[in-house]
């Protein structure tokens, strides 16, 4: 999205308990686990860094993996930024479904929230609370034509692929020069983002009437994946963004009294509660920013 660098991404099966791991094949297969301790940049996208090695714009892939219930995978890429594809997580979901997801004979672990953890910044807010399943209530308030929108999603109800994955990233045409001068959105275009002027999308139609807030939910799911496991609890966010999403992860994980590892015994779980991994390789050969 931001670097404009060409990249090839492959998703590979991983053993149970591996978690989600990024591997830079252009740098001697250097690996960065998808966990909060490696968060490096959170301006307009979420990036990870370990020992000086950077991986940018992780949120869409992480969102697709968590949304589809994949716990263990190796994501190989040969450049610093993941492909933006069409600006949503839908191409990832379709690829995962096309190669198959295998259930592994090991108990799935979740981060079960035990007491509230909150982050506030002026009129912006995000918090996570004890509760069954994984539910998200997200509210946004952007300048026209977006305005105010809210969405409530229950991931346990298998809603991700149908209701969240297809929601695309968006931006204002008036901000383009400023962002490009900052070295951002070098590959952004009408093929991979909703572009807005004062009247509405210049490259419509929208996929959903509330596509903007659905995409914020998509981003949130990807950022909270940096807890290292799927969240078991209820999340409320109001006018938050990548910085607050990842700040919540940091605050939650550091407060060891706020959560516990919950296990679902093998044989007692539903198929969705086992620890799945990608069955075969899935490959994406696309520029990190299309339309530059």
TIZA-524906 format. One record per atom (N, C-alpha, C, CB): residue in three letters; x negated, y negated, z. Coordinates in steps of 0.001 Angstrom, whole numbers, padded with zeros to 6 digits, always signed. Glycine has a CB too. Example, Ala and Ser with C-alpha at 12.3 -4.5 7.8 and 13.67 -1.06 7.14 Angstrom:
TIZA-524906
ala-013190+005690+007800 ala-012300+004500+007800 ala-013200+003300+007800 ala-011308+004473+009046 ser-012850+002250+007080 ser-013670+001060+007140 ser-012900-000030+007870 ser-014084+000598+005725 
This chain:
TIZA-524906
unk-000822+001204+000000 unk+000000+000000+000000 unk-000857-001254+000000 unk+000930-000006+001202 unk-001894-001270+000842 unk-002646-002508+001018 unk-003982-002525+000294 unk-002875-002748+002467 unk-004687-001388+000225 unk-006019-001383-000371 unk-005980-001374-001889 unk-006797-000195+000118 unk-004950-000759-002455 unk-004892-000592-003897 unk-005831+000481-004418 unk-005202-001885-004562 unk-006462+001245-003531 unk-007440+002256-003939 unk-006741+003538-004381 unk-008418+002556-002791 unk-007201+004170-005469 unk-006633+005461-005883 unk-006973+006537-004865 unk-007152+005867-007281 unk-006077+007491-004689 unk-006289+008527-003681 unk-005547+009785-004077 unk-005833+008049-002291 unk-006101+010926-003702 unk-005403+012207-003811 unk-005238+012762-002401 unk-006183+013218-004737 unk-004033+013169-002087 unk-003702+013707-000768 unk-003219+015138-000918 unk-002627+012839-000062 unk-003741+016034-000073 unk-003265+017417-000012 unk-002867+017748+001412 unk-004345+018404-000519 unk-001748+018413+001564 unk-001307+018905+002865 unk-001568+020404+002916 unk+000207+018585+003116 unk-002325+020828+003941 unk-002754+022219+004048 unk-002196+022864+005305 unk-004279+022311+004044 unk-001921+024164+005265 unk-001486+024867+006479 unk-002546+024779+007562 unk-001172+026337+006172 unk-002103+024781+008814 unk-003024+024711+009949 unk-002569+025697+011021 unk-003098+023262+010525 unk-003508+026229+011805 unk-003137+027171+012862 unk-002243+026523+013914 unk-004386+027733+013525 unk-001484+027352+014607 unk-000640+026870+015700 unk-001495+026161+016740 unk+000141+028037+016347 unk-000994+025039+017227 unk-001705+024276+018230 unk-002687+023262+017671 unk-002419+025197+019119 unk-002819+023206+016341 unk-003768+022277+015724 unk-003293+020839+015786 unk-004012+022664+014287 unk-001976+020644+015714 unk-001436+019307+015588 unk-001615+018786+014171 unk-002099+018371+016586 unk-001463+017483+014011 unk-001632+016835+012707 unk-003023+016215+012667 unk-000520+015750+012453 unk-003798+016591+011654 unk-005186+016133+011550 unk-005427+015589+010152 unk-006183+017284+011871 unk-006007+014387+010076 unk-006430+013815+008800 unk-007882+014202+008531 unk-006263+012268+008799 unk-008170+014517+007262 unk-009523+014929+006872 unk-009951+014129+005644 unk-009583+016467+006582 unk-011048+013366+005777 unk-011581+012583+004668 unk-012553+013444+003866 unk-012280+011293+005182 unk-012095+013989+002738 unk-012936+014871+001940 unk-014069+014115+001260 unk-012101+015587+000902 unk-013934+012796+001119 unk-015002+011995+000520 unk-016098+011654+001518 unk-014433+010722-000060 unk-015880+011994+002790 unk-016864+011708+003838 unk-017185+012985+004611 unk-016341+010609+004801 unk-017615+014014+003880 unk-018046+015289+004477 unk-016975+015918+005360 unk-019306+015078+005294 unk-015716+015800+004934 unk-014585+016406+005648 unk-014450+015892+007082 unk-014734+017917+005664 unk-014776+014632+007284 unk-014646+014028+008608 unk-013180+014016+009022 unk-015228+012593+008621 unk-012906+014422+010275 unk-011529+014576+010734 unk-011151+013548+011794 unk-011322+015971+011281 unk-009904+013100+011706 unk-009328+012199+012700 unk-007975+012766+013121 unk-009182+010738+012136 unk-007851+013237+014346 unk-006538+013699+014822 unk-005543+012540+014868 unk-006664+014348+016222 unk-004301+012837+014583 unk-003248+011817+014596 unk-002762+011614+016027 unk-002065+012221+013665 unk-003562+010905+016818 unk-003214+010613+018207 unk-003511+009144+018500 unk-003995+011542+019186 unk-002858+008629+019523 unk-002885+007208+019809 unk-004254+006638+020132 unk-001988+006931+020921 unk-005165+007435+020652 unk-006470+006908+021049 unk-007264+006388+019865 unk-007266+007973+021763 unk-006882+006789+018641 unk-007611+006360+017458 unk-006913+005234+016686 unk-007820+007534+016550 unk-005858+004656+017248 unk-005193+003539+016580 unk-006177+002376+016455 unk-003911+003101+017360 unk-006295+001835+015231 unk-007269+000770+014976 unk-006601-000527+014564 unk-008247+001199+013903 unk-005693-000452+013599 unk-005032-001647+013091 unk-003533-001404+013033 unk-005578-002037+011697 unk-002772-002435+013372 unk-001317-002285+013365 unk-000646-003511+012744 unk-000793-002061+014795 unk-001346-004186+011836 unk-000784-005348+011151 unk-000220-004912+009806 unk-001855-006459+010965 unk+001091-004893+009682 unk+001807-004523+008464 unk+001714-003030+008135 unk+001275-005323+007309 unk+000916-002269+008848 unk+000830-000818+008692 unk+000024-000293+009865 unk+000178-000411+007314 unk+000045+001019+010052 unk-000707+001625+011150 unk-001915+002365+010585 unk+000190+002589+011975 unk-003076+002104+011162 unk-004312+002724+010717 unk-005027+003368+011893 unk-005220+001695+010033 unk-005812+004392+011584 unk-006590+005111+012579 unk-008069+004979+012262 unk-006177+006592+012637 unk-008895+004974+013307 unk-010341+004911+013099 unk-011052+005756+014152 unk-010842+003445+013149 unk-012042+006500+013696 unk-012890+007288+014589 unk-014322+007211+014087 unk-012407+008771+014672 unk-015208+006795+014938 unk-016633+006673+014597 unk-016837+005884+013304 unk-017269+008063+014462 unk-016078+004825+013165 unk-016227+003944+012019 unk-015511+004382+010764 unk-017636+003794+011718 unk-014900+005565+010763 unk-014165+006070+009601 unk-012703+005669+009734 unk-014306+007621+009471 unk-012165+005062+008690 unk-010828+004476+008720 unk-009863+005271+007853 unk-010873+003022+008257 unk-008624+005391+008324 unk-007522+005919+007518 unk-006355+004953+007690 unk-007126+007400+007948 unk-005854+004422+006567 unk-004831+003390+006608 unk-003454+003914+006224 unk-005213+002259+005700 unk-002442+003260+006762 unk-001040+003450+006395 unk-000612+004905+006598 unk-000808+003028+004936 unk-000673+005311+007838 unk-000366+006701+008195 unk+001112+006950+008471 unk-001162+007099+009402 unk+001891+005893+008671 unk+003211+006052+009275 unk+004219+006825+008430 unk+003766+004720+009574 unk+004183+006693+007098 unk+005199+007365+006293 unk+005001+008883+006290 unk+005173+006831+004862 unk+003766+009333+006130 unk+003510+010775+006170 unk+003811+011333+007551 unk+002055+011081+005781 unk+003350+010678+008606 unk+003612+011166+009959 unk+005113+011217+010233 unk+002912+010273+010999 unk+005836+010240+009741 unk+007285+010227+009919 unk+007926+011434+009248 unk+007881+008933+009359 unk+007508+011719+008010 unk+008070+012866+007296 unk+007782+014170+008024 unk+007517+012932+005876 unk+006564+014323+008537 unk+006201+015557+009231 unk+007018+015747+010496 unk+004722+015558+009569 unk+007115+014698+011316 unk+007905+014794+012544 unk+009385+014964+012212 unk+007694+013545+013426 unk+009852+014204+011239 unk+011268+014281+010874 unk+011687+015646+010373 unk+011579+013262+009830 unk+010761+016349+009695 unk+011068+017674+009160 unk+010623+018785+010097 unk+010413+017854+007806 unk+010106+018434+011272 unk+009782+019442+012275 unk+008469+020149+012062 unk+010846+020440+012323 unk+007530+019532+011345 unk+006223+020149+011122 unk+005266+019707+012223 unk+005661+019776+009720 unk+004725+020659+012965 unk+003845+020368+014091 unk+002368+020460+013744 unk+004145+021299+015216 unk+002030+021315+012783 unk+000623+021631+012518 unk+000335+021501+011033 unk+000273+023054+013012 unk-000591+020618+010672 unk-000940+020418+009266 unk-002266+019677+009181 unk+000175+019637+008517 unk-003017+019971+008129 unk-004220+019200+007800 unk-003913+018365+006568 unk-005462+020136+007555 unk-004101+017061+006688 unk-003860+016143+005578 unk-005202+015701+005014 unk-003013+014912+006033 unk-005562+016246+003866 unk-006826+015907+003217 unk-006625+014743+002260 unk-007401+017124+002468 unk-007496+013730+002342 unk-007458+012630+001391 unk-008876+012222+001041 unk-006667+011432+001957 unk-009026+011672-000159 unk-010360+011348-000654 unk-010595+009841-000756 unk-010575+011991-002006 unk-009855+009076+000032 unk-010077+007644+000116 unk-009506+007169+001448 unk-009425+006887-001094 unk-009526+005853+001665 unk-009209+005366+003010 unk-007729+005182+003290 unk-009894+004080+003237 unk-006879+005177+002246 unk-005459+004906+002483 unk-004581+005984+001886 unk-005073+003553+001911 unk-003536+006363+002625 unk-002577+007336+002114 unk-001756+006720+000985 unk-001653+007835+003243 unk-001275+007541+000054 unk-000475+007002-001050 unk+000861+006449-000556 unk-000231+008084-002106 unk+001271+005338-001135 unk+002546+004727-000758 unk+003717+005379-001491 unk+002518+003227-001049 unk+003426+006008-002650 unk+004448+006690-003453 unk+005568+005714-003790 unk+005013+007928-002700 unk+006817+006000-003417 unk+007888+005056-003771 unk+008239+004108-002629 unk+009131+005818-004191 unk+007399+004078-001589 unk+007652+003184-000463 unk+008480+003801+000641 unk+008327+001962-000942 unk+008860+005065+000463 unk+009636+005776+001475 unk+008898+007064+001839 unk+011083+006082+000965 unk+009546+007900+002645 unk+008983+009209+002990 unk+009615+010333+002174 unk+009168+009485+004477 unk+010526+009991+001268 unk+011249+011025+000538 unk+010344+011911-000316 unk+012287+010388-000333 unk+009346+011376-001035 unk+008469+012281-001800 unk+007740+013289-000921 unk+007452+011475-002578 unk+007370+012897+000287 unk+006745+013838+001216 unk+007729+014934+001621 unk+006229+013101+002464 unk+008947+014540+001929 unk+009963+015515+002337 unk+010223+016505+001210 unk+011275+014804+002741 unk+010361+016002+000004 unk+010625+016885-001134 unk+009466+017849-001362 unk+010880+016062-002402 unk+008234+017371-001194 unk+007071+018243-001368 unk+007025+019320-000290 unk+005777+017421-001343 unk+007316+018938+000954 unk+007332+019919+002037 unk+008369+021007+001780 unk+007614+019232+003375 unk+009540+020597+001329 unk+010597+021575+001059 unk+010232+022463-000128 unk+011932+020862+000793 unk+009493+021913-001094 unk+009167+022694-002287 unk+008141+023787-002001 unk+008645+021780-003380 unk+007210+023533-001063 unk+006195+024556-000773 unk+006589+025462+000380 unk+004870+023898-000460 unk+007516+025004+001218 unk+007994+025834+002311 unk+007355+025484+003646 unk+007743+027273+002000 unk+008100+025707+004708 unk+007648+025464+006076 unk+007758+026774+006844 unk+008484+024329+006767 unk+006652+027217+007399 unk+006601+028521+008061 unk+006682+028358+009577 unk+005312+029273+007675 unk+007473+029210+010218 unk+007559+029215+011668 unk+006397+030014+012248 unk+008909+029797+012134 unk+005734+029449+013251 unk+004578+030093+013869 unk+004962+030646+015241 unk+003397+029098+013995 unk+004378+031771+015584 unk+004755+032464+016813 unk+004020+031866+018005 unk+004457+033968+016700 unk+004366+030665+018310 unk+003806+029995+019474 unk+004827+028988+019970 unk+002447+029305+019140 unk+004875+028816+021270 unk+005856+027894+021829 unk+005597+026466+021360 unk+005836+027958+023355 unk+006649+025804+020911 unk+006536+024397+020538 unk+006421+023553+021793 unk+007745+023946+019686 unk+005537+022561+021751 unk+005378+021598+022840 unk+005955+020253+022429 unk+003891+021451+023234 unk+006665+019614+023345 unk+007157+018265+023131 unk+006715+017390+024299 unk+008702+018252+022976 unk+006697+016086+024063 unk+006453+015123+025139 unk+007803+014752+025727 unk+005682+013848+024623 unk+008133+015345+026856 unk+009427+015098+027508 unk+009296+013888+028432 unk+009906+016359+028310 unk+010080+012868+028164 unk+010033+011633+028946 unk+010728+011844+030291 unk+010693+010464+028169 unk+010040+011453+031371 unk+010567+011656+032722 unk+011112+010389+033361 unk+009498+012222+033597 unk+010543+009243+032998 unk+011116+007981+033483 unk+010846+006887+032467 unk+010529+007593+034872 unk+011598+005788+032516 unk+011505+004761+031472 unk+010118+004149+031348 unk+012501+003671+031742 unk+009730+003885+030115 unk+008516+003141+029797 unk+008913+002079+028780 unk+007367+004086+029242 unk+008551+000828+029035 unk+008998-000268+028181 unk+007843-001198+027821 unk+010109-001056+028869 unk+007988-001857+026667 unk+007058-002889+026226 unk+007898-004081+025779 unk+006113-002372+025065 unk+007577-005261+026311 unk+008299-006484+025941 unk+007312-007533+025444 unk+009115-007034+027144 unk+007766-008293+024459 unk+006974-009394+023925 unk+007944-010479+023474 unk+006047-008923+022743 unk+008182-011456+024343 unk+009173-012484+024047 unk+010548-011871+023900 unk+008798-013246+022780 unk+011178-012106+022744 unk+012508-011536+022505 unk+012438-010179+021807 unk+013345-012497+021672 unk+011243-009598+021722 unk+011066-008277+021130 unk+010939-007238+022246 unk+009817-008247+020199 unk+011407-006029+021954 unk+011480-005027+023016 unk+011468-003635+022418 unk+012740-005229+023876 unk+010830-002714+023148 unk+010930-001294+022833 unk+010782-000509+024120 unk+009857-000864+021790 unk+011563+000546+024270 unk+011487+001386+025454 unk+011856+002816+025127 unk+012391+000849+026547 unk+011367+003738+025955 unk+011710+005150+025805 unk+012205+005654+027148 unk+010488+005992+025300 unk+013244+006492+027131 unk+013964+006870+028336 unk+014226+008371+028344 unk+015284+006091+028445 unk+014378+008960+029513 unk+014705+010385+029571 unk+016023+010682+028862 unk+014776+010854+031025 unk+016086+011810+028208 unk+017305+012220+027528 unk+017041+013445+026683 unk+017855+011085+026665 unk+018072+014203+026412 unk+017919+015410+025601 unk+017766+015038+024132 unk+019124+016355+025794 unk+017012+015851+023408 unk+016830+015608+021987 unk+015907+014434+021719 unk+018159+015370+021331 unk+016031+013864+020540 unk+015211+012736+020111 unk+016144+011757+019417 unk+014029+013188+019162 unk+016542+010721+020144 unk+017490+009740+019616 unk+016855+008363+019566 unk+018765+009704+020467 unk+017218+007610+018539 unk+016650+006279+018331 unk+017759+005281+018056 unk+015634+006289+017170 unk+017743+004165+018767 unk+018603+003021+018495 unk+017691+001851+018142 unk+019533+002682+019724 unk+017803+001351+016922 unk+016904+000299+016442 unk+017743-000877+015930 unk+015955+000840+015316 unk+017369-002088+016351 unk+018032-003311+015883 unk+016982-004242+015295 unk+018812-004016+017042 unk+017320-004884+014173 unk+016419-005838+013543 unk+017145-007154+013307 unk+015867-005278+012217 unk+016371-008215+013149 unk+016917-009535+012843 unk+015886-010279+012004 unk+017272-010333+014153 unk+016039-010190+010682 unk+015110-010802+009743 unk+015774-011998+009061 unk+014635-009772+008694 unk+014978-012883+008477 unk+015560-013975+007692 unk+016434-013432+006557 unk+014448-014874+007120 unk+017323-014276+006053 unk+018171-013895+004926 unk+017282-013459+003752 unk+019107-015079+004507 unk+017731-012460+003012 unk+019071-011882+003008 unk+019242-010648+003895 unk+019440-011528+001620 unk+018231-010283+004690 unk+018337-009062+005499 unk+019277-009277+006680 unk+016948-008621+006002 unk+018980-010272+007521 unk+019817-010564+008677 unk+019719-009509+009756 unk+021239-010709+008253 unk+020808-009309+010469 unk+020856-008366+011583 unk+021407-007019+011118 unk+021714-008930+012732 unk+020726-005962+011528 unk+021190-004599+011265 unk+020810-003722+012449 unk+020585-004037+009937 unk+021595-002667+012670 unk+021296-001694+013721 unk+021554-000300+013182 unk+022145-001958+014998 unk+020817+000656+013715 unk+021001+002053+013341 unk+020770+002930+014549 unk+020056+002452+012194 unk+021564+003975+014688 unk+021423+004955+015758 unk+021280+006325+015114 unk+022642+004914+016744 unk+020187+007005+015400 unk+019841+008263+014737 unk+019567+009339+015779 unk+018613+008080+013813 unk+020098+010526+015557 unk+019805+011692+016389 unk+019021+012675+015526 unk+021125+012349+016962 unk+017711+012739+015735 unk+016883+013613+014910 unk+017174+015080+015135 unk+015434+013347+015176 unk+017704+015418+016294 unk+018022+016816+016573 unk+019152+017321+015694 unk+018389+016990+018035 unk+019889+016407+015083 unk+021023+016796+014250 unk+020636+016972+012778 unk+022125+015761+014369 unk+019325+017103+012515 unk+018826+017320+011158 unk+019253+016206+010209 unk+019314+018659+010631 unk+019129+014976+010663 unk+019563+013826+009871 unk+018439+013198+009071 unk+020170+012792+010766 unk+017201+013573+009316 unk+016079+012826+008758 unk+016076+012799+007227 unk+014785+013415+009253 unk+016125+013966+006612 unk+016026+014018+005161 unk+017117+013246+004450 unk+016053+015429+004709 unk+018323+013299+004979 unk+019456+012660+004314 unk+019585+011180+004630 unk+020720+013356+004695 unk+019221+010775+005847 unk+019562+009424+006296 unk+018366+008495+006495 unk+020316+009511+007571 unk+017168+009035+006637 unk+016020+008194+006954 unk+014943+008254+005875 unk+015432+008604+008286 unk+014627+009432+005384 unk+013455+009622+004520 unk+013457+008716+003297 unk+013381+011056+004072 unk+014616+008449+002711 unk+014687+007689+001471 unk+014622+006187+001620 unk+015914+008028+000776 unk+014615+005683+002843 unk+014611+004229+003059 unk+013235+003651+002759 unk+015027+003890+004509 unk+013183+002638+001896 unk+011914+002096+001409 unk+011447+000882+002211 unk+012043+001718-000051 unk+010144+000660+002181 unk+009577-000541+002774 unk+010055-001765+001997 unk+008030-000471+002791 unk+010002-002920+002629 unk+010530-004126+001973 unk+009676-005335+002338 unk+012010-004371+002374 unk+009753-006353+001494 unk+009005-007575+001742 unk+009601-008734+000979 unk+007547-007396+001365 unk+009224-009939+001389 unk+009775-011159+000803 unk+008847-011683-000295 unk+009988-012239+001892 unk+009435-011992-001428 unk+008676-012517-002556 unk+007909-013782-002161 unk+009612-012809-003735 unk+008494-014573-001289 unk+007865-015824-000870 unk+006580-015595-000074 unk+008840-016636-000042 unk+006410-014408+000503 unk+005225-014104+001313 unk+004089-013486+000497 unk+005602-013166+002438 unk+004334-013210-000772 unk+003372-012434-001551 unk+001995-013083-001602 unk+003888-012239-002952 unk+001911-014347-001945 unk+000601-014993-002082 unk-000150-014999-000756 unk+000762-016429-002599 unk+000538-015312+000322 unk-000113-015359+001630 unk-000679-013987+002006 unk+000880-015838+002706 unk+000076-012941+001774 unk-000379-011598+002128 unk-001526-011138+001232 unk+000780-010610+002038 unk-001462-011475-000037 unk-002559-011091-000945 unk-003834-011850-000585 unk-002172-011367-002426 unk-003687-013095-000161 unk-004850-013865+000276 unk-005481-013268+001526 unk-004457-015313+000536 unk-004686-012521+002304 unk-005187-011842+003495 unk-005798-010478+003166 unk-004064-011673+004507 unk-005785-010108+001883 unk-006307-008808+001481 unk-005316-007681+001613 unk-007504-008488+002274 unk-004032-008013+001726 unk-002985-007015+001899 unk-002179-006864+000607 unk-002059-007399+003071 unk-001307-005881+000586 unk-000358-005552-000497 unk-000986-005632-001888 unk+000837-006487-000435 unk-002223-005206-002025 unk-002897-005278-003324 unk-002272-004343-004349 unk-004368-004949-003167 unk-001566-003342-003887 unk-000932-002413-004809 unk+000570-002458-004750 unk-001391-001032-004534 unk+001133-003427-004066 unk+002582-003489-003917 unk+003238-003916-005222 unk+002967-004451-002790 unk+004395-003359-005484 unk+005141-003704-006687 unk+006554-003174-006595 unk+004447-003157-007935 unk+007314-003396-007631 unk+008723-003011-007606 unk+008913-001502-007577 unk+009437-003587-008804 unk+007838-000727-007908 unk+007955+000736-007887 unk+007849+001306-006487 unk+006892+001356-008761 unk+007334+000526-005531 unk+007070+001093-004206 unk+007529+000219-003055 unk+005616+001358-004059 unk+008387-000745-003320 unk+008900-001593-002246 unk+010150-002319-002733 unk+007821-002611-001773 unk+011014-002648-001775 unk+012127-003542-002063 unk+011594-004967-001984 unk+013327-003318-001067 unk+011723-005716-003063 unk+011232-007088-003116 unk+012423-008025-002996 unk+010433-007359-004430 unk+012340-008957-002057 unk+013480-009804-001716 unk+013230-011262-002073 unk+013796-009685-000238 unk+014243-011893-002656 unk+014266-013344-002720 unk+015420-013838-001851 unk+014408-013847-004196 unk+015762-015092-001926 unk+016783-015654-001036 unk+018156-015022-001252 unk+016876-017155-001238 unk+018395-014472-002439 unk+019712-013929-002758 unk+019842-012443-002445 unk+020015-014160-004208 unk+018722-011728-002423 unk+018782-010289-002188 unk+017657-009581-002908 unk+020125-009726-002633 unk+017750-008263-003060 unk+016706-007495-003741 unk+016604-007883-005214 unk+016980-005994-003612 unk+015392-008158-005672 unk+015214-008461-007090 unk+015057-007185-007895 unk+014002-009368-007300 unk+014860-006075-007216 unk+014728-004783-007881 unk+015721-003792-007287 unk+013285-004245-007756 unk+016957-004248-007089 unk+018004-003392-006538 unk+018431-002321-007528 unk+019206-004226-006131 unk+019434-001508-007144 unk+020223-001635-005914 unk+019548-000948-004734 unk+021616-001052-006118 unk+020080-001227-003533 unk+019615-000535-002340 unk+020077+000914-002355 unk+020114-001242-001075 unk+019325+001771-001701 unk+019729+003169-001572 unk+020777+003350-000485 unk+018520+004042-001274 unk+020745+002478+000529 unk+021720+002482+001622 unk+022071+001028+001931 unk+021156+003223+002903 unk+023295+000751+002363 unk+023638-000627+002737 unk+022743-001176+003849 unk+025091-000695+003177 unk+022296-000301+004749 unk+021429-000707+005862 unk+020021-000132+005687 unk+022029-000248+007213 unk+019511-000147+004458 unk+018218+000462+004165 unk+017085-000176+004952 unk+017925+000367+002690 unk+017194-001467+005246 unk+016108-002168+005941 unk+015891-001592+007342 unk+016415-003677+006030 unk+016943-001456+008105 unk+016774-000940+009467 unk+016451+000554+009440 unk+018046-001196+010305 unk+016956+001256+008452 unk+016600+002673+008350 unk+015092+002836+008119 unk+017395+003348+007206 unk+014522+001914+007333 unk+013068+002019+007129 unk+012310+001714+008411 unk+012609+001067+006015 unk+012811+000804+009223 unk+012153+000537+010504 unk+012209+001777+011401 unk+012814-000669+011211 unk+013295+002520+011347 unk+013382+003785+012085 unk+012346+004765+011541 unk+014815+004391+011985 unk+012219+004826+010218 unk+011225+005691+009593 unk+009824+005363+010117 unk+011272+005547+008058 unk+009486+004075+010118 unk+008176+003656+010623 unk+007992+004037+012089 unk+008002+002147+010453 unk+009025+003826+012880 unk+008943+004123+014313 unk+008664+005601+014553 unk+010240+003714+015019 unk+009356+006472+013846 unk+009139+007908+014010 unk+007688+008260+013690 unk+010102+008712+013108 unk+007143+007659+012628 unk+005760+007917+012272 unk+004779+007400+013300 unk+005457+007311+010950 unk+005036+006211+013833 unk+004130+005649+014838 unk+004198+006428+016151 unk+004464+004176+015087 unk+005388+006848+016557 unk+005508+007599+017811 unk+004945+009010+017681 unk+006969+007664+018248 unk+004719+009472+016449 unk+004037+010764+016258 unk+002648+010734+016867 unk+003946+011116+014763 unk+002090+009534+017064 unk+000749+009411+017625 unk+000712+009763+019106 unk+000229+008005+017421 unk+001851+010079+019688 unk+001860+010679+021022 unk+001264+012083+020987 unk+003291+010724+021583 unk+001083+012614+019782 unk+000466+013928+019611 unk+001449+015057+019482 unk-000430+014207+020741 unk+002686+014797+019856 unk+003760+015786+019752 unk+005071+015045+019574 unk+003808+016716+021009 unk+006089+015772+019177 unk+007406+015179+019032 unk+007923+014705+020391 unk+008384+016186+018399 unk+008548+013551+020407 unk+009122+012980+021625 unk+010422+013697+021977 unk+009371+011464+021454 unk+010619+013954+023260 unk+011918+014402+023752 unk+012427+013300+024681 unk+011822+015811+024497 unk+013315+012480+024153 unk+013815+011340+024903 unk+014559+010401+023976 unk+012669+010605+025609 unk+015020+009278+024535 unk+015788+008302+023774 unk+014993+007008+023669 unk+017167+008049+024431 unk+014893+006484+022453 unk+014103+005279+022184 unk+015040+004153+021788 unk+013046+005533+021068 unk+014812+002984+022368 unk+015563+001780+022019 unk+014564+000718+021585 unk+016440+001277+023222 unk+014781+000129+020411 unk+013864-000891+019893 unk+014663-002067+019362 unk+012951-000311+018783 unk+014190-003255+019644 unk+014829-004468+019149 unk+013757-005414+018615 unk+015668-005153+020266 unk+013783-005629+017304 unk+012846-006522+016628 unk+011392-006113+016885 unk+013073-007964+017083 unk+011157-004836+017009 unk+009798-004347+017239 unk+009085-004171+015901 unk+009816-003008+018030 unk+007863-003648+015939 unk+007079-003395+014738 unk+005940-002462+015084 unk+006544-004711+014129 unk+005005-002281+014146 unk+003939-001309+014354 unk+003159-001564+015644 unk+002992-001325+013174 unk+002855-002818+015939 unk+002060-003126+017129 unk+002776-002697+018396 unk+001745-004615+017191 unk+004081-002950+018466 unk+004837-002574+019664 unk+005099-001072+019704 unk+006164-003337+019720 unk+005313-000457+018543 unk+005481+000997+018497 unk+004271+001692+019111 unk+005692+001475+017044 unk+003088+001299+018626 unk+001870+001965+019087 unk+001509+001560+020517 unk+000710+001644+018149 unk+001896+000336+020929 unk+001686-000060+022327 unk+002526+000805+023255 unk+002031-001552+022531 unk+003735+001174+022812 unk+004573+002065+023617 unk+003926+003437+023751 unk+005974+002197+022996 unk+003376+003959+022659 unk+002674+005244+022722 unk+001551+005176+023739 unk+002119+005638+021338 unk+000750+004126+023681 unk-000381+003982+024595 unk+000079+003913+026050 unk-001187+002735+024243 unk+001096+003122+026296 unk+001576+002969+027671 unk+002190+004267+028190 unk+002604+001833+027755 unk+002919+004958+027334 unk+003539+006224+027741 unk+002477+007262+028084 unk+004459+006758+026629 unk+001515+007468+027189 unk+000527+008528+027386 unk-000376+008223+028577 unk-000318+008713+026121 unk-000673+006947+028806 unk-001534+006597+029932 unk-000844+006798+031279 unk-001990+005160+029804 unk+000475+006697+031314 unk+001228+006899+032552 unk+001604+008376+032662 unk+002505+005993+032593 unk+000721+009148+033259 unk+000918+010605+033283 unk+002146+011017+034075 unk-000301+011283+033864 unk+002659+010120+034943 unk+003878+010438+035677 unk+005133+010240+034837 unk+003964+009593+036922 unk+004989+009628+033655 unk+006148+009280+032833 unk+006579+010397+031900 unk+005848+008054+032027 unk+005770+011454+031793 unk+006096+012507+030845 unk+005487+013833+031281 unk+005610+012135+029444 unk+005973+014880+030657 unk+005416+016211+030850 unk+005458+016955+029531 unk+006184+016990+031948 unk+004606+017949+029393 unk+004678+018823+028231 unk+005779+019845+028463 unk+003312+019522+027964 unk+006743+019847+027572 unk+007837+020803+027671 unk+007632+021907+026644 unk+009206+020106+027465 unk+007924+023133+027022 unk+007715+024276+026154 unk+009040+024969+025877 unk+006713+025256+026777 unk+009194+025409+024651 unk+010345+026226+024271 unk+009848+027656+024121 unk+011022+025706+022942 unk+010295+028598+024943 unk+009777+029968+024886 unk+010021+030619+023534 unk+010407+030809+025975 unk+009033+031317+023027 unk+009171+032043+021777 unk+010263+033092+021923 unk+007834+032696+021364 unk+011165+033134+020937 unk+012249+034093+020962 unk+013539+033501+021488 unk+011864+035272+021786 unk+013448+032423+022296 unk+014644+031796+022828 unk+015045+030560+022039 unk+014437+031434+024271 unk+014166+030089+021144 unk+014413+028828+020474 unk+015206+029039+019201 unk+013106+028124+020169 unk+015813+027960+018721 unk+016409+027961+017401 unk+015284+027844+016389 unk+017446+026809+017239 unk+015549+028107+015085 unk+014481+027963+014094 unk+013846+026578+014114 unk+015019+028250+012713 unk+014634+025541+014405 unk+014095+024188+014415 unk+013190+023952+015616 unk+015224+023175+014410 unk+013233+024818+016621 unk+012462+024586+017836 unk+011154+025362+017869 unk+013285+024947+019034 unk+010933+026247+016895 unk+009633+026896+016797 unk+008635+025891+016235 unk+009703+028177+015906 unk+007369+026250+016272 unk+006325+025323+015830 unk+006002+025566+014365 unk+005053+025472+016694 unk+006594+024794+013447 unk+006390+025058+012034 unk+005090+024456+011512 unk+007553+024523+011242 unk+004617+025019+010410 unk+003479+024461+009687 unk+003777+024552+008210 unk+002153+025202+010039 unk+003063+023772+007399 unk+003209+023865+005962 unk+002787+025254+005502 unk+002381+022775+005252 unk+003584+025869+004623 unk+003317+027236+004198 unk+002226+027294+003129 unk+004592+027878+003674 unk+002304+026387+002135 unk+001328+026344+001061 unk+000816+024919+000903 unk+001938+026860-000261 unk-000129+024724-000024 unk-000666+023393-000259 unk+000388+022520-000952 unk-001959+023470-001109 unk+000434+021264-000529 unk+001218+020252-001235 unk+000270+019139-001616 unk+002409+019714-000362 unk+000295+018719-002876 unk-000689+017754-003351 unk-000001+016529-003919 unk-001599+018384-004403 unk-000578+015371-003626 unk-000088+014099-004133 unk-001241+013415-004837 unk+000495+013205-002989 unk-001154+013266-006130 unk-002168+012524-006865 unk-001580+011207-007296 unk-002685+013321-008082 unk-001791+010178-006510 unk-001173+008886-006777 unk-002041+007797-006223 unk+000234+008806-006182 unk-001993+006604-006813 unk-002736+005494-006232 unk-002137+005106-004895 unk-002748+004292-007181 unk-002973+004637-003992 unk-002481+004208-002692 unk-001523+003040-002847 unk-003643+003826-001774 unk-001668+002279-003882 unk-000699+001249-004200 unk-000377+001372-005675 unk-001230-000175-003846 unk+000869+001562-005963 unk+001308+001683-007349 unk+001866+000333-007783 unk+002377+002822-007518 unk+001578-000087-008954 unk+002164-001314-009469 unk+001274-002519-009283 unk+003472-001562-008813 unk+000020-002325-008897 unk-000873-003466-008717 unk-001240-004066-010056 unk-002136-003055-007958 
